[in-house]
């Protein structure tokens, strides 16, 4: 979701017909809303029952556990608060 949102923002900034009408504060607000929504989606993924023991991805290179999901939520929420401030 974050990747698609970043691509949409890059295209919106690159197009001169859209770029002239939108001020830079709007881009910051949109980015903070995207981060808040991503944090809520990561928080919703905590309810998956198999996360208790952890799920290994990429042949064990990355383990998704309850702690890693909470850290994702924390990073997204802190990032959105930094953008709002």
Buried (B, 14 or more C-beta within 10 A) or exposed (E): EEEEBEEEBEEBEEEEEEEEEEEEEEBEEBBBBBBBBBBEBBBEBEEEEEBEEEEEEEEEEEEBBBEBBEEBBEBBBEBBEEBEE
